[in-house]
């Protein structure tokens, strides 16, 4: 039986939420002419799906990679977005247009930053997002190692089960 490579599984699970779920949610909540900030716009896949649903939305896309910003520029119409090259490790120096943000999107970006810098980004979002605004965050999360049953008893149960199986 052929196996599916981990990379293909990751790409499939990452592409569905990025390409469909974000615009589906945002397209139904955003006012016309809303300001949206995408921290880590990458190649602009989310906006490619969002802008047909809300063509008057003003997107500000931020990314540290000139190559990714170039891809976003090719993918999107210039009148619908502004691109800023900026490293999120220094989020406090990011200069934004003065319009209040109705939505902030962060997809597959923050896992690149150390935890203290991630907290700075969350505080930045909190300060710039208008009351009732939408913060859409999707990323990989590292969870601390934990026992499978939550209380450390899983290994004891497995040992008892193995002993019971050996005695039969």
MODELLER restraints for C-alpha pairs under 7 A, 6 or more apart:
rsr = mdl.restraints
at = mdl.atoms
rsr.add(forms.Gaussian(group=physical.xy_distance, feature=features.Distance(at['CA:18:A'], at['CA:46:A']), mean=5.82, stdev=0.5))
rsr.add(forms.Gaussian(group=physical.xy_distance, feature=features.Distance(at['CA:19:A'], at['CA:45:A']), mean=6.19, stdev=0.5))
rsr.add(forms.Gaussian(group=physical.xy_distance, feature=features.Distance(at['CA:19:A'], at['CA:46:A']), mean=5.54, stdev=0.5))
rsr.add(forms.Gaussian(group=physical.xy_distance, feature=features.Distance(at['CA:19:A'], at['CA:49:A']), mean=6.36, stdev=0.5))
rsr.add(forms.Gaussian(group=physical.xy_distance, feature=features.Distance(at['CA:22:A'], at['CA:46:A']), mean=6.69, stdev=0.5))
rsr.add(forms.Gaussian(group=physical.xy_distance, feature=features.Distance(at['CA:23:A'], at['CA:46:A']), mean=6.49, stdev=0.5))
rsr.add(forms.Gaussian(group=physical.xy_distance, feature=features.Distance(at['CA:23:A'], at['CA:49:A']), mean=5.83, stdev=0.5))
rsr.add(forms.Gaussian(group=physical.xy_distance, feature=features.Distance(at['CA:23:A'], at['CA:50:A']), mean=4.50, stdev=0.5))
rsr.add(forms.Gaussian(group=physical.xy_distance, feature=features.Distance(at['CA:27:A'], at['CA:50:A']), mean=6.32, stdev=0.5))
rsr.add(forms.Gaussian(group=physical.xy_distance, feature=features.Distance(at['CA:27:A'], at['CA:53:A']), mean=5.54, stdev=0.5))
rsr.add(forms.Gaussian(group=physical.xy_distance, feature=features.Distance(at['CA:27:A'], at['CA:54:A']), mean=6.08, stdev=0.5))
rsr.add(forms.Gaussian(group=physical.xy_distance, feature=features.Distance(at['CA:32:A'], at['CA:54:A']), mean=6.84, stdev=0.5))
rsr.add(forms.Gaussian(group=physical.xy_distance, feature=features.Distance(at['CA:32:A'], at['CA:56:A']), mean=5.71, stdev=0.5))
rsr.add(forms.Gaussian(group=physical.xy_distance, feature=features.Distance(at['CA:32:A'], at['CA:57:A']), mean=6.07, stdev=0.5))
rsr.add(forms.Gaussian(group=physical.xy_distance, feature=features.Distance(at['CA:33:A'], at['CA:56:A']), mean=4.91, stdev=0.5))
rsr.add(forms.Gaussian(group=physical.xy_distance, feature=features.Distance(at['CA:33:A'], at['CA:57:A']), mean=4.52, stdev=0.5))
rsr.add(forms.Gaussian(group=physical.xy_distance, feature=features.Distance(at['CA:33:A'], at['CA:58:A']), mean=6.08, stdev=0.5))
rsr.add(forms.Gaussian(group=physical.xy_distance, feature=features.Distance(at['CA:34:A'], at['CA:57:A']), mean=5.00, stdev=0.5))
rsr.add(forms.Gaussian(group=physical.xy_distance, feature=features.Distance(at['CA:34:A'], at['CA:58:A']), mean=6.04, stdev=0.5))
rsr.add(forms.Gaussian(group=physical.xy_distance, feature=features.Distance(at['CA:34:A'], at['CA:102:A']), mean=5.94, stdev=0.5))
rsr.add(forms.Gaussian(group=physical.xy_distance, feature=features.Distance(at['CA:35:A'], at['CA:57:A']), mean=6.15, stdev=0.5))
rsr.add(forms.Gaussian(group=physical.xy_distance, feature=features.Distance(at['CA:35:A'], at['CA:58:A']), mean=4.85, stdev=0.5))
rsr.add(forms.Gaussian(group=physical.xy_distance, feature=features.Distance(at['CA:35:A'], at['CA:59:A']), mean=5.99, stdev=0.5))
rsr.add(forms.Gaussian(group=physical.xy_distance, feature=features.Distance(at['CA:35:A'], at['CA:99:A']), mean=6.73, stdev=0.5))
rsr.add(forms.Gaussian(group=physical.xy_distance, feature=features.Distance(at['CA:35:A'], at['CA:100:A']), mean=6.72, stdev=0.5))
rsr.add(forms.Gaussian(group=physical.xy_distance, feature=features.Distance(at['CA:35:A'], at['CA:101:A']), mean=4.94, stdev=0.5))
rsr.add(forms.Gaussian(group=physical.xy_distance, feature=features.Distance(at['CA:35:A'], at['CA:102:A']), mean=5.66, stdev=0.5))
rsr.add(forms.Gaussian(group=physical.xy_distance, feature=features.Distance(at['CA:35:A'], at['CA:103:A']), mean=6.87, stdev=0.5))
rsr.add(forms.Gaussian(group=physical.xy_distance, feature=features.Distance(at['CA:36:A'], at['CA:58:A']), mean=6.11, stdev=0.5))
rsr.add(forms.Gaussian(group=physical.xy_distance, feature=features.Distance(at['CA:36:A'], at['CA:59:A']), mean=4.80, stdev=0.5))
rsr.add(forms.Gaussian(group=physical.xy_distance, feature=features.Distance(at['CA:36:A'], at['CA:60:A']), mean=6.21, stdev=0.5))
rsr.add(forms.Gaussian(group=physical.xy_distance, feature=features.Distance(at['CA:36:A'], at['CA:101:A']), mean=5.69, stdev=0.5))
rsr.add(forms.Gaussian(group=physical.xy_distance, feature=features.Distance(at['CA:36:A'], at['CA:102:A']), mean=6.04, stdev=0.5))
rsr.add(forms.Gaussian(group=physical.xy_distance, feature=features.Distance(at['CA:36:A'], at['CA:103:A']), mean=4.84, stdev=0.5))
rsr.add(forms.Gaussian(group=physical.xy_distance, feature=features.Distance(at['CA:36:A'], at['CA:104:A']), mean=5.73, stdev=0.5))
rsr.add(forms.Gaussian(group=physical.xy_distance, feature=features.Distance(at['CA:37:A'], at['CA:59:A']), mean=5.89, stdev=0.5))
rsr.add(forms.Gaussian(group=physical.xy_distance, feature=features.Distance(at['CA:37:A'], at['CA:60:A']), mean=4.88, stdev=0.5))
rsr.add(forms.Gaussian(group=physical.xy_distance, feature=features.Distance(at['CA:37:A'], at['CA:61:A']), mean=6.00, stdev=0.5))
rsr.add(forms.Gaussian(group=physical.xy_distance, feature=features.Distance(at['CA:37:A'], at['CA:101:A']), mean=6.83, stdev=0.5))
rsr.add(forms.Gaussian(group=physical.xy_distance, feature=features.Distance(at['CA:37:A'], at['CA:103:A']), mean=6.38, stdev=0.5))
rsr.add(forms.Gaussian(group=physical.xy_distance, feature=features.Distance(at['CA:37:A'], at['CA:104:A']), mean=4.72, stdev=0.5))
rsr.add(forms.Gaussian(group=physical.xy_distance, feature=features.Distance(at['CA:37:A'], at['CA:105:A']), mean=6.19, stdev=0.5))
rsr.add(forms.Gaussian(group=physical.xy_distance, feature=features.Distance(at['CA:38:A'], at['CA:60:A']), mean=6.22, stdev=0.5))
rsr.add(forms.Gaussian(group=physical.xy_distance, feature=features.Distance(at['CA:38:A'], at['CA:61:A']), mean=4.78, stdev=0.5))
rsr.add(forms.Gaussian(group=physical.xy_distance, feature=features.Distance(at['CA:38:A'], at['CA:62:A']), mean=6.09, stdev=0.5))
rsr.add(forms.Gaussian(group=physical.xy_distance, feature=features.Distance(at['CA:38:A'], at['CA:104:A']), mean=5.78, stdev=0.5))
rsr.add(forms.Gaussian(group=physical.xy_distance, feature=features.Distance(at['CA:38:A'], at['CA:105:A']), mean=4.62, stdev=0.5))
rsr.add(forms.Gaussian(group=physical.xy_distance, feature=features.Distance(at['CA:38:A'], at['CA:106:A']), mean=5.96, stdev=0.5))
rsr.add(forms.Gaussian(group=physical.xy_distance, feature=features.Distance(at['CA:39:A'], at['CA:61:A']), mean=6.26, stdev=0.5))
rsr.add(forms.Gaussian(group=physical.xy_distance, feature=features.Distance(at['CA:39:A'], at['CA:62:A']), mean=4.98, stdev=0.5))
rsr.add(forms.Gaussian(group=physical.xy_distance, feature=features.Distance(at['CA:39:A'], at['CA:63:A']), mean=6.52, stdev=0.5))
rsr.add(forms.Gaussian(group=physical.xy_distance, feature=features.Distance(at['CA:39:A'], at['CA:105:A']), mean=6.22, stdev=0.5))
rsr.add(forms.Gaussian(group=physical.xy_distance, feature=features.Distance(at['CA:39:A'], at['CA:106:A']), mean=5.22, stdev=0.5))
rsr.add(forms.Gaussian(group=physical.xy_distance, feature=features.Distance(at['CA:40:A'], at['CA:62:A']), mean=5.44, stdev=0.5))
rsr.add(forms.Gaussian(group=physical.xy_distance, feature=features.Distance(at['CA:40:A'], at['CA:63:A']), mean=4.66, stdev=0.5))
rsr.add(forms.Gaussian(group=physical.xy_distance, feature=features.Distance(at['CA:40:A'], at['CA:106:A']), mean=6.23, stdev=0.5))
rsr.add(forms.Gaussian(group=physical.xy_distance, feature=features.Distance(at['CA:40:A'], at['CA:107:A']), mean=6.82, stdev=0.5))
rsr.add(forms.Gaussian(group=physical.xy_distance, feature=features.Distance(at['CA:40:A'], at['CA:109:A']), mean=5.65, stdev=0.5))
rsr.add(forms.Gaussian(group=physical.xy_distance, feature=features.Distance(at['CA:41:A'], at['CA:61:A']), mean=5.17, stdev=0.5))
rsr.add(forms.Gaussian(group=physical.xy_distance, feature=features.Distance(at['CA:41:A'], at['CA:62:A']), mean=5.73, stdev=0.5))
rsr.add(forms.Gaussian(group=physical.xy_distance, feature=features.Distance(at['CA:41:A'], at['CA:63:A']), mean=5.80, stdev=0.5))
rsr.add(forms.Gaussian(group=physical.xy_distance, feature=features.Distance(at['CA:42:A'], at['CA:63:A']), mean=6.31, stdev=0.5))
rsr.add(forms.Gaussian(group=physical.xy_distance, feature=features.Distance(at['CA:42:A'], at['CA:68:A']), mean=4.89, stdev=0.5))
rsr.add(forms.Gaussian(group=physical.xy_distance, feature=features.Distance(at['CA:42:A'], at['CA:69:A']), mean=6.31, stdev=0.5))
rsr.add(forms.Gaussian(group=physical.xy_distance, feature=features.Distance(at['CA:42:A'], at['CA:72:A']), mean=6.61, stdev=0.5))
rsr.add(forms.Gaussian(group=physical.xy_distance, feature=features.Distance(at['CA:43:A'], at['CA:68:A']), mean=5.10, stdev=0.5))
rsr.add(forms.Gaussian(group=physical.xy_distance, feature=features.Distance(at['CA:43:A'], at['CA:69:A']), mean=6.34, stdev=0.5))
rsr.add(forms.Gaussian(group=physical.xy_distance, feature=features.Distance(at['CA:43:A'], at['CA:71:A']), mean=4.88, stdev=0.5))
rsr.add(forms.Gaussian(group=physical.xy_distance, feature=features.Distance(at['CA:43:A'], at['CA:72:A']), mean=4.16, stdev=0.5))
rsr.add(forms.Gaussian(group=physical.xy_distance, feature=features.Distance(at['CA:44:A'], at['CA:72:A']), mean=4.55, stdev=0.5))
rsr.add(forms.Gaussian(group=physical.xy_distance, feature=features.Distance(at['CA:44:A'], at['CA:75:A']), mean=6.64, stdev=0.5))
rsr.add(forms.Gaussian(group=physical.xy_distance, feature=features.Distance(at['CA:48:A'], at['CA:75:A']), mean=7.00, stdev=0.5))
rsr.add(forms.Gaussian(group=physical.xy_distance, feature=features.Distance(at['CA:48:A'], at['CA:76:A']), mean=6.44, stdev=0.5))
rsr.add(forms.Gaussian(group=physical.xy_distance, feature=features.Distance(at['CA:51:A'], at['CA:57:A']), mean=6.95, stdev=0.5))
rsr.add(forms.Gaussian(group=physical.xy_distance, feature=features.Distance(at['CA:58:A'], at['CA:80:A']), mean=5.74, stdev=0.5))
rsr.add(forms.Gaussian(group=physical.xy_distance, feature=features.Distance(at['CA:58:A'], at['CA:81:A']), mean=5.85, stdev=0.5))
rsr.add(forms.Gaussian(group=physical.xy_distance, feature=features.Distance(at['CA:59:A'], at['CA:80:A']), mean=6.40, stdev=0.5))
rsr.add(forms.Gaussian(group=physical.xy_distance, feature=features.Distance(at['CA:59:A'], at['CA:81:A']), mean=4.57, stdev=0.5))
rsr.add(forms.Gaussian(group=physical.xy_distance, feature=features.Distance(at['CA:59:A'], at['CA:82:A']), mean=6.31, stdev=0.5))
rsr.add(forms.Gaussian(group=physical.xy_distance, feature=features.Distance(at['CA:60:A'], at['CA:81:A']), mean=5.63, stdev=0.5))
rsr.add(forms.Gaussian(group=physical.xy_distance, feature=features.Distance(at['CA:60:A'], at['CA:82:A']), mean=4.79, stdev=0.5))
rsr.add(forms.Gaussian(group=physical.xy_distance, feature=features.Distance(at['CA:60:A'], at['CA:83:A']), mean=5.87, stdev=0.5))
rsr.add(forms.Gaussian(group=physical.xy_distance, feature=features.Distance(at['CA:61:A'], at['CA:82:A']), mean=6.16, stdev=0.5))
rsr.add(forms.Gaussian(group=physical.xy_distance, feature=features.Distance(at['CA:61:A'], at['CA:83:A']), mean=4.80, stdev=0.5))
rsr.add(forms.Gaussian(group=physical.xy_distance, feature=features.Distance(at['CA:61:A'], at['CA:84:A']), mean=6.17, stdev=0.5))
rsr.add(forms.Gaussian(group=physical.xy_distance, feature=features.Distance(at['CA:62:A'], at['CA:83:A']), mean=5.93, stdev=0.5))
rsr.add(forms.Gaussian(group=physical.xy_distance, feature=features.Distance(at['CA:62:A'], at['CA:84:A']), mean=4.84, stdev=0.5))
rsr.add(forms.Gaussian(group=physical.xy_distance, feature=features.Distance(at['CA:62:A'], at['CA:85:A']), mean=5.82, stdev=0.5))
rsr.add(forms.Gaussian(group=physical.xy_distance, feature=features.Distance(at['CA:62:A'], at['CA:86:A']), mean=6.20, stdev=0.5))
rsr.add(forms.Gaussian(group=physical.xy_distance, feature=features.Distance(at['CA:63:A'], at['CA:69:A']), mean=6.62, stdev=0.5))
rsr.add(forms.Gaussian(group=physical.xy_distance, feature=features.Distance(at['CA:63:A'], at['CA:84:A']), mean=6.62, stdev=0.5))
rsr.add(forms.Gaussian(group=physical.xy_distance, feature=features.Distance(at['CA:63:A'], at['CA:85:A']), mean=5.24, stdev=0.5))
rsr.add(forms.Gaussian(group=physical.xy_distance, feature=features.Distance(at['CA:63:A'], at['CA:86:A']), mean=5.67, stdev=0.5))
rsr.add(forms.Gaussian(group=physical.xy_distance, feature=features.Distance(at['CA:63:A'], at['CA:87:A']), mean=6.77, stdev=0.5))
rsr.add(forms.Gaussian(group=physical.xy_distance, feature=features.Distance(at['CA:64:A'], at['CA:85:A']), mean=5.19, stdev=0.5))
rsr.add(forms.Gaussian(group=physical.xy_distance, feature=features.Distance(at['CA:64:A'], at['CA:86:A']), mean=4.78, stdev=0.5))
rsr.add(forms.Gaussian(group=physical.xy_distance, feature=features.Distance(at['CA:64:A'], at['CA:87:A']), mean=4.70, stdev=0.5))
rsr.add(forms.Gaussian(group=physical.xy_distance, feature=features.Distance(at['CA:65:A'], at['CA:85:A']), mean=6.84, stdev=0.5))
rsr.add(forms.Gaussian(group=physical.xy_distance, feature=features.Distance(at['CA:66:A'], at['CA:85:A']), mean=6.71, stdev=0.5))
rsr.add(forms.Gaussian(group=physical.xy_distance, feature=features.Distance(at['CA:69:A'], at['CA:83:A']), mean=6.89, stdev=0.5))
rsr.add(forms.Gaussian(group=physical.xy_distance, feature=features.Distance(at['CA:89:A'], at['CA:113:A']), mean=6.79, stdev=0.5))
rsr.add(forms.Gaussian(group=physical.xy_distance, feature=features.Distance(at['CA:89:A'], at['CA:117:A']), mean=5.96, stdev=0.5))
rsr.add(forms.Gaussian(group=physical.xy_distance, feature=features.Distance(at['CA:91:A'], at['CA:121:A']), mean=6.30, stdev=0.5))
rsr.add(forms.Gaussian(group=physical.xy_distance, feature=features.Distance(at['CA:100:A'], at['CA:128:A']), mean=6.71, stdev=0.5))
rsr.add(forms.Gaussian(group=physical.xy_distance, feature=features.Distance(at['CA:100:A'], at['CA:129:A']), mean=6.59, stdev=0.5))
rsr.add(forms.Gaussian(group=physical.xy_distance, feature=features.Distance(at['CA:100:A'], at['CA:130:A']), mean=5.74, stdev=0.5))
rsr.add(forms.Gaussian(group=physical.xy_distance, feature=features.Distance(at['CA:101:A'], at['CA:128:A']), mean=6.28, stdev=0.5))
rsr.add(forms.Gaussian(group=physical.xy_distance, feature=features.Distance(at['CA:101:A'], at['CA:129:A']), mean=4.93, stdev=0.5))
rsr.add(forms.Gaussian(group=physical.xy_distance, feature=features.Distance(at['CA:101:A'], at['CA:130:A']), mean=5.63, stdev=0.5))
rsr.add(forms.Gaussian(group=physical.xy_distance, feature=features.Distance(at['CA:102:A'], at['CA:129:A']), mean=6.16, stdev=0.5))
rsr.add(forms.Gaussian(group=physical.xy_distance, feature=features.Distance(at['CA:102:A'], at['CA:130:A']), mean=5.75, stdev=0.5))
rsr.add(forms.Gaussian(group=physical.xy_distance, feature=features.Distance(at['CA:102:A'], at['CA:133:A']), mean=4.70, stdev=0.5))
rsr.add(forms.Gaussian(group=physical.xy_distance, feature=features.Distance(at['CA:102:A'], at['CA:134:A']), mean=6.30, stdev=0.5))
rsr.add(forms.Gaussian(group=physical.xy_distance, feature=features.Distance(at['CA:103:A'], at['CA:129:A']), mean=6.64, stdev=0.5))
rsr.add(forms.Gaussian(group=physical.xy_distance, feature=features.Distance(at['CA:103:A'], at['CA:133:A']), mean=5.50, stdev=0.5))
rsr.add(forms.Gaussian(group=physical.xy_distance, feature=features.Distance(at['CA:103:A'], at['CA:134:A']), mean=4.56, stdev=0.5))
rsr.add(forms.Gaussian(group=physical.xy_distance, feature=features.Distance(at['CA:103:A'], at['CA:135:A']), mean=5.72, stdev=0.5))
rsr.add(forms.Gaussian(group=physical.xy_distance, feature=features.Distance(at['CA:104:A'], at['CA:134:A']), mean=6.41, stdev=0.5))
rsr.add(forms.Gaussian(group=physical.xy_distance, feature=features.Distance(at['CA:104:A'], at['CA:135:A']), mean=4.93, stdev=0.5))
rsr.add(forms.Gaussian(group=physical.xy_distance, feature=features.Distance(at['CA:104:A'], at['CA:136:A']), mean=6.22, stdev=0.5))
rsr.add(forms.Gaussian(group=physical.xy_distance, feature=features.Distance(at['CA:105:A'], at['CA:135:A']), mean=6.12, stdev=0.5))
rsr.add(forms.Gaussian(group=physical.xy_distance, feature=features.Distance(at['CA:105:A'], at['CA:136:A']), mean=4.87, stdev=0.5))
rsr.add(forms.Gaussian(group=physical.xy_distance, feature=features.Distance(at['CA:105:A'], at['CA:137:A']), mean=6.02, stdev=0.5))
rsr.add(forms.Gaussian(group=physical.xy_distance, feature=features.Distance(at['CA:106:A'], at['CA:136:A']), mean=6.34, stdev=0.5))
rsr.add(forms.Gaussian(group=physical.xy_distance, feature=features.Distance(at['CA:106:A'], at['CA:137:A']), mean=4.88, stdev=0.5))
rsr.add(forms.Gaussian(group=physical.xy_distance, feature=features.Distance(at['CA:106:A'], at['CA:138:A']), mean=6.35, stdev=0.5))
rsr.add(forms.Gaussian(group=physical.xy_distance, feature=features.Distance(at['CA:107:A'], at['CA:137:A']), mean=5.86, stdev=0.5))
rsr.add(forms.Gaussian(group=physical.xy_distance, feature=features.Distance(at['CA:107:A'], at['CA:138:A']), mean=4.74, stdev=0.5))
rsr.add(forms.Gaussian(group=physical.xy_distance, feature=features.Distance(at['CA:107:A'], at['CA:139:A']), mean=5.75, stdev=0.5))
rsr.add(forms.Gaussian(group=physical.xy_distance, feature=features.Distance(at['CA:108:A'], at['CA:138:A']), mean=6.11, stdev=0.5))
rsr.add(forms.Gaussian(group=physical.xy_distance, feature=features.Distance(at['CA:108:A'], at['CA:139:A']), mean=4.45, stdev=0.5))
rsr.add(forms.Gaussian(group=physical.xy_distance, feature=features.Distance(at['CA:108:A'], at['CA:140:A']), mean=6.73, stdev=0.5))
rsr.add(forms.Gaussian(group=physical.xy_distance, feature=features.Distance(at['CA:109:A'], at['CA:139:A']), mean=6.75, stdev=0.5))
rsr.add(forms.Gaussian(group=physical.xy_distance, feature=features.Distance(at['CA:110:A'], at['CA:118:A']), mean=6.16, stdev=0.5))
rsr.add(forms.Gaussian(group=physical.xy_distance, feature=features.Distance(at['CA:110:A'], at['CA:139:A']), mean=6.97, stdev=0.5))
rsr.add(forms.Gaussian(group=physical.xy_distance, feature=features.Distance(at['CA:111:A'], at['CA:139:A']), mean=6.77, stdev=0.5))
rsr.add(forms.Gaussian(group=physical.xy_distance, feature=features.Distance(at['CA:111:A'], at['CA:140:A']), mean=6.37, stdev=0.5))
rsr.add(forms.Gaussian(group=physical.xy_distance, feature=features.Distance(at['CA:147:A'], at['CA:154:A']), mean=6.79, stdev=0.5))
rsr.add(forms.Gaussian(group=physical.xy_distance, feature=features.Distance(at['CA:148:A'], at['CA:154:A']), mean=6.10, stdev=0.5))
